[in-house]
Amino acid sequence: MFIRKHDFITLVINLVIVPRKRLTTNLRRLICLICIFTLAGCLSPIALNRAVIAYDDAVTDVVSQQLLINIVRAHHHQPIHFTGVSNITATFTFQASAGAAPAAGGLAGSSILPIFGGSMAESPTISIVPIEGEDFTRRLLTPFPQSGLILLLRQHFDVDLLLRMMAQEVRLQNKPYHSDTYHNKPADTAGYETFRRVVLHLSAIQDRNQLYVEPLPLTHTWKIPAATIAPDSFQSLQKEFVVHYDRTDDTFTLHKQILGPILITNYDPDTLSENERELLNERAREWDASDVAFDIRAGYYGGEWPMVGIFRLRSFHSILSFLSKALGNQAGFYVEKDARTPPILNNENPNLTMELIQSNTSPTGVDFSIRWNNKFYAVNTTGSHARWNRDAFQLLFLLFQMTVTDMPRGGVPSITIAK
């Protein structure tokens, strides 16, 4: 039940100033009770809304701080470990009281003054579960599949940011069935520079909305003798395949459209001929599940630097290790785009994938910080690359959510905090 503030004030004023002869004691008590229940009805959803938001903020902050502290742990060669909140149960108790007394002022004897009281008690129970075990460890160490990167690309993340964080290397094909490998590792100066220039080139194409990220459309064909198909199964066969009958040799040719591997291109893959698709599909048989192929062709936007190759993705553990090196002597450095690369939107090309701050005092102007071994650490959310660094941390948060398994609700060791 809800009542507007103006209406409630009016009701209380009338209760105070109406003479006794016009309002019996029982009726006054009834009105007081109505006011109390009305207030309780208003407070309940307000308290619930605030509690849900507060708990949600608290859990998000905990995960964010754990991500940052695990980067610091990786920098100091300490074990990486996560703990999650598996369950939150909050009980709210609302109590209200009311009474009446003669007014203390000049209206005494002709009116009474209502007295209201109330309280709210919150009793949360929070269950904390260590995120561990063989399943989580395997997911932590297994490279992300191509579907993970493609899913994030379709959420309009910058391809430059995605590949700088998720890819461990790029393999550029320089001749059929032969490629050169360039590592996304600042310690490998030449390889790192080439890797950065490749992803900058893709980013420039993406800035013009000319980057396609689609599964390769393939057509599989089978030819079978007509005598092997029973008449009663022919109708069901037509639901799955395109069927053509050849009278010359009494055979049926079956065609089926399927989706092949994901391909990053600067052209629409649907425009490829059947032969071109089959050649790409043959090459895809050699790719790993964590490989993301790209094919940038001349004659399309960005085609001044045609290139063919694959990106090999990292595991989440490797991503944390890679980011931690920015706190040491393997930080990223500036790499100028290739001369053949089109202009990049806002010339966005930060030195670091995600810039971190390390200081002896609590940093100011940042979203949050953590303390570890008497030093403070934070993501640098100040300066010209504040948006980039925030996007990088948001990406890291999503990658963690894609790695962690569903936490059990019971039957496992946990820490329960009851307030």
Secondary structure, DSSP 8 states (H G I E B T S, - for coil): ----HHHHHHHHHHHHHS-GGGS-HHHHHHHHHHHHHHHHHHHHHHHHHHHHHHHHHHHHHHHHHHHHHHHHHHHTT----EEEEEEEEEEEEEEEEEEEEE-SSTTBTTBEEEEEEEEEEEEEEEEEEEE-SHHHHHHHHS---HHHHHHHHTTT--HHHHHHHHEEEEEEEEETTEEEEEES-TTSHHHHHHHHHHHHHHHHHHHTT--EEEEEEEEEEEEEEGGGS-HHHHHHHHHHSEEEEETTTTEEEEEEEEEEEEEEESS-GGGS-HHHHHHHHHHHTT--TTEEEEEE-TTSTTTTS-EEEEEEE--HHHHHHHHHGGGTT---------TTS---GGG---SSSS-EEEESS--SSSS-EEEETTEEEEE--SSTTHHHHHHHHHHHHHHHHHHS----SSSS--EEEE-
